[in-house]
Amino acid sequence: MIIPMRCFTCGKPVSHLWEKYVEKVEKGEERKKVLDELGLNRYCCRMLFLGHIELDEVSQFKNI
């Protein structure tokens, strides 16, 4: 899945924050703290980032 340009629910632009989020989480920072720092306070925007799955991880599985 590709991160959407805007939040589905509130319409806030969020795609420009994705790379910063991934960098900080890979460094070992707590996800809640990173989301707060990036200004993602609404639960709908946070859901986009916490529920996102990269296509590389999903493509490992075969279709039946």
C-alpha positions, 0 to 999 in steps of 0.5 A: 500500500502506498501512503495516501496524500491526505487522511481519508477522514479529516483531509489533513496532508500526511504523505510528506511526514511518512519518511520522517516517521519511518526514519525515527521509528527505525532509529528506535524511538517510540511510535507514540512520541514520533507521531506527537512530534510530527503533529499527528494528533487525531486518531484518524491520521495516527491510524494511517501510520500505525496500520500501514503495511509496505507492499514488499512485506505483503508480496512474499505471499502467494495467491491461491 
